[in-house]
Amino acid sequence: MHLKQIRLELARTPEFPNGSAAHGYELVAPLDAKGHLDSAGFSDAKAACTVRRFWAGADDEHGALIHTRGGWVFSYAPGPDDDEPIFKLDRHQFTVGDYITVTEHDGVARPFRVVEVKPAILRR
């Protein structure tokens, strides 16, 4: 298992026809050698699996990548009220250029493009 820092940026949407580097997520997650989420390694690395949502004009939100009965979500506070589900995250390969769909706080599913995957540097 290798912890990776992954940057997702908003892909093309009606509001942002060219996408947006000022809207997205940075997360730390365990990936296997092929770039898939390492579910087995997740249990050993839960505390390190973080997410930061950045959105132009809004404060950054900091939370965690968690696994629920419904799948994988970004969570910013205890309980499911603020959880942002990620569509079929366990099937995605995190390679630059791939797309991930996140259902955000407002209930809208938005596409994000993987723009960077690098080794995570954990602060102690």
C-alpha positions in Angstrom: 0.0 0.0 0.0 1.3 3.4 -0.9 -0.4 6.6 0.3 -0.8 9.1 -2.5 -1.8 12.8 -2.6 -4.4 13.2 -5.4 -5.6 16.5 -6.8 -9.0 16.7 -8.5 -10.1 19.8 -10.4 -13.5 20.6 -11.6 -14.0 19.3 -15.2 -16.2 20.9 -17.8 -19.7 21.8 -16.6 -22.3 24.3 -17.9 -21.1 26.8 -15.3 -17.4 26.2 -16.2 -17.2 25.1 -19.8 -13.4 25.0 -19.6 -13.3 23.4 -16.1 -11.7 25.2 -13.2 -8.4 24.8 -11.3 -9.9 26.9 -8.5 -12.5 24.3 -7.6 -11.7 20.9 -6.5 -10.3 18.5 -3.9 -7.0 17.3 -2.6 -7.1 13.9 -0.9 -4.7 11.4 0.6 -5.6 7.8 -0.1 -3.9 4.4 -0.2 -3.5 3.2 -3.8 -2.3 -0.1 -5.1 0.3 -0.6 -7.9 -2.3 -0.1 -10.6 -3.7 3.2 -9.1 -6.9 1.7 -7.6 -8.0 2.5 -4.1 -6.5 -0.1 -1.8 -9.5 -1.0 0.4 -7.4 -3.5 2.5 -4.8 -0.9 3.2 -7.4 1.7 4.1 -8.1 0.1 7.4 -4.4 0.5 8.4 -4.2 4.1 7.1 -7.7 5.6 8.0 -6.2 8.4 10.1 -4.1 9.6 7.2 -6.9 9.5 4.6 -7.9 13.2 4.5 -9.6 15.5 2.1 -9.5 19.2 1.5 -12.2 20.8 -0.6 -11.2 24.1 -2.2 -13.7 26.3 -3.9 -13.1 29.8 -5.2 -14.8 32.4 -3.0 -15.4 29.9 -0.1 -13.3 28.8 2.9 -11.5 25.5 2.4 -13.2 22.5 4.1 -11.1 19.8 5.7 -12.4 16.3 6.3 -11.7 12.6 5.8 -12.2 9.9 3.2 -14.4 7.3 4.9 -16.0 4.0 3.9 -19.7 3.6 4.7 -22.2 0.9 3.9 -23.2 3.0 0.9 -19.7 3.3 -0.4 -16.9 5.9 -0.2 -17.6 9.5 0.9 -15.8 12.7 1.8 -17.0 13.6 5.3 -16.3 16.9 7.0 -18.2 16.4 10.3 -19.6 13.4 12.3 -22.8 12.0 10.8 -24.0 11.6 7.2 -25.5 15.1 6.8 -22.5 16.6 5.0 -21.1 13.5 3.3 -20.2 13.8 -0.3 -20.5 10.4 -2.1 -18.1 9.5 -4.8 -19.6 7.4 -7.6 -18.0 3.9 -7.8 -14.7 5.1 -6.2 -13.5 1.6 -5.6 -13.6 1.0 -9.4 -11.7 4.1 -10.4 -8.1 4.2 -11.4 -6.4 7.3 -10.1 -4.3 8.3 -13.1 -3.8 11.8 -14.5 -6.6 12.6 -17.0 -9.2 10.2 -15.4 -12.5 11.5 -14.2 -14.3 11.1 -10.8 -17.9 12.1 -10.0 -18.6 13.6 -6.6 -22.1 14.4 -5.4 -21.5 17.6 -3.5 -23.3 19.3 -0.5 -25.9 20.8 -2.8 -26.9 17.4 -4.1 -25.4 18.0 -7.6 -23.1 15.4 -9.1 -20.1 17.1 -10.6 -17.2 15.7 -12.7 -13.7 16.2 -11.5 -10.5 15.4 -13.4 -7.4 13.8 -11.8 -4.7 16.3 -12.4 -2.0 15.1 -10.1 -1.0 11.9 -8.2 2.1 11.9 -6.1 3.5 10.3 -3.0 1.8 11.7 0.1 4.0 13.6 2.6 2.5 13.2 6.0 3.1 15.8 8.7 3.6 14.6 12.2 
